[in-house]
């Protein structure tokens, strides 16, 4: 499997996040949080916060000191969208990130090449 269509770029405004479902290599459904930074860059990471069962796609997108992050709405953990690493408690474990490419107006995610930090 190669990069697959996850969303239309127009459905993801700068400074926002959303949850999408894609198909993993084993055929199972995989929930991802797509995050679009204020500069227009798009990132994909596991949708579930590593601290608790909460959707990162429902979180707020923040930029502080040049670092774009998504904040878990449930307990306030923030994750660097480029690495998946938590930026402070209560989360201590990173979430997996995935390579993203944009083809015209389509956001493509390569779920076969996860980046684990």
ZIFEN-V66687 format. One record per residue. N is the residue number from 0. RES is the residue in three letters. SS is DSSP state (A for helix, B for strand, O for the rest). PSI is psi in degrees with one decimal (none if undefined). D_LAST is the distance of its C-alpha to the last C-alpha in Angstrom with 2 decimals. Layout:
BEGIN
{{N & RES & SS & PSI & D_LAST} {N & RES & SS & PSI & D_LAST}}
END
This chain:
BEGIN
{{0 & UNK & O & 144.7 & 22.58} {1 & UNK & O & -169.3 & 21.58} {2 & UNK & O & 139.1 & 20.53} {3 & UNK & B & 154.8 & 22.53} {4 & UNK & B & 129.4 & 24.31} {5 & UNK & B & -30.5 & 22.74} {6 & UNK & B & 167.9 & 25.10} {7 & UNK & B & 138.1 & 27.63} {8 & UNK & A & -37.7 & 26.56} {9 & UNK & A & -19.8 & 29.66} {10 & UNK & A & -5.2 & 28.50} {11 & UNK & O & 94.5 & 25.61} {12 & UNK & O & 149.3 & 27.15} {13 & UNK & O & 136.7 & 25.47} {14 & UNK & O & 21.4 & 23.96} {15 & UNK & B & 169.3 & 23.54} {16 & UNK & B & 157.2 & 21.31} {17 & UNK & B & 158.3 & 22.35} {18 & UNK & B & 135.2 & 21.45} {19 & UNK & B & 157.0 & 22.00} {20 & UNK & B & 129.8 & 22.30} {21 & UNK & B & 172.8 & 21.44} {22 & UNK & B & 124.3 & 21.98} {23 & UNK & O & 167.9 & 19.29} {24 & UNK & O & -31.0 & 20.06} {25 & UNK & O & 3.4 & 21.82} {26 & UNK & O & -5.1 & 24.02} {27 & UNK & O & 160.5 & 22.79} {28 & UNK & B & 140.4 & 22.31} {29 & UNK & B & 124.4 & 18.87} {30 & UNK & B & 128.6 & 18.84} {31 & UNK & B & 150.4 & 16.75} {32 & UNK & B & 122.8 & 17.08} {33 & UNK & B & 132.3 & 18.21} {34 & UNK & B & 131.6 & 18.30} {35 & UNK & B & 115.9 & 20.71} {36 & UNK & O & 165.4 & 20.64} {37 & UNK & O & -29.4 & 24.06} {38 & UNK & O & -0.7 & 24.01} {39 & UNK & O & -11.6 & 23.76} {40 & UNK & O & 144.7 & 20.25} {41 & UNK & B & 138.9 & 18.74} {42 & UNK & B & 153.4 & 15.20} {43 & UNK & B & 135.5 & 14.20} {44 & UNK & B & 163.2 & 11.89} {45 & UNK & B & 140.1 & 12.70} {46 & UNK & O & -25.9 & 15.97} {47 & UNK & B & 126.5 & 15.95} {48 & UNK & O & 137.8 & 14.93} {49 & UNK & O & -11.7 & 13.00} {50 & UNK & O & -39.5 & 15.93} {51 & UNK & O & 164.6 & 18.78} {52 & UNK & O & 87.0 & 20.08} {53 & UNK & O & 144.4 & 20.40} {54 & UNK & B & 123.4 & 19.86} {55 & UNK & A & -22.8 & 17.71} {56 & UNK & A & -17.7 & 20.02} {57 & UNK & A & 2.2 & 22.77} {58 & UNK & O & 173.7 & 21.16} {59 & UNK & B & 143.2 & 22.18} {60 & UNK & B & 125.9 & 20.61} {61 & UNK & B & 148.5 & 20.84} {62 & UNK & B & 122.2 & 20.70} {63 & UNK & B & 126.5 & 21.04} {64 & UNK & O & 39.3 & 21.24} {65 & UNK & O & 2.8 & 19.96} {66 & UNK & B & 122.7 & 16.69} {67 & UNK & B & 134.0 & 16.82} {68 & UNK & B & 162.7 & 15.58} {69 & UNK & B & 134.9 & 16.67} {70 & UNK & B & 127.6 & 18.36} {71 & UNK & O & 127.2 & 18.85} {72 & UNK & O & -21.0 & 22.62} {73 & UNK & O & -47.3 & 23.06} {74 & UNK & O & 0.3 & 21.81} {75 & UNK & O & 6.5 & 20.64} {76 & UNK & O & 139.5 & 16.90} {77 & UNK & B & 140.9 & 15.43} {78 & UNK & B & 131.4 & 12.08} {79 & UNK & B & 123.2 & 11.29} {80 & UNK & O & -18.9 & 12.00} {81 & UNK & O & -28.4 & 10.44} {82 & UNK & O & -21.4 & 6.79} {83 & UNK & O & -1.8 & 7.29} {84 & UNK & O & 141.4 & 7.18} {85 & UNK & B & 144.4 & 10.61} {86 & UNK & O & 7.2 & 13.26} {87 & UNK & O & 169.4 & 15.51} {88 & UNK & O & 161.6 & 17.04} {89 & UNK & O & -14.2 & 17.83} {90 & UNK & O & 140.5 & 14.27} {91 & UNK & O & -12.0 & 12.10} {92 & UNK & O & 141.1 & 9.27} {93 & UNK & O & 165.6 & 6.79} {94 & UNK & O & 153.8 & 8.10} {95 & UNK & O & 140.3 & 7.34} {96 & UNK & B & 163.1 & 8.68} {97 & UNK & B & 144.3 & 11.39} {98 & UNK & B & 138.8 & 13.55} {99 & UNK & B & 139.1 & 16.77} {100 & UNK & B & 156.1 & 20.14} {101 & UNK & B & 125.8 & 23.44} {102 & UNK & B & 96.7 & 26.59} {103 & UNK & O & -110.4 & 29.54} {104 & UNK & O & 10.0 & 29.13} {105 & UNK & B & 131.7 & 26.69} {106 & UNK & B & 120.7 & 22.95} {107 & UNK & B & 136.2 & 21.33} {108 & UNK & B & 132.3 & 17.93} {109 & UNK & B & 90.6 & 16.65} {110 & UNK & B & -10.0 & 15.45} {111 & UNK & B & -6.4 & 15.75} {112 & UNK & B & 58.3 & 12.83} {113 & UNK & B & 150.4 & 9.78} {114 & UNK & B & 112.0 & 6.52} {115 & UNK & O & 129.7 & 3.78} {116 & UNK & O & none & 0.00}}
END
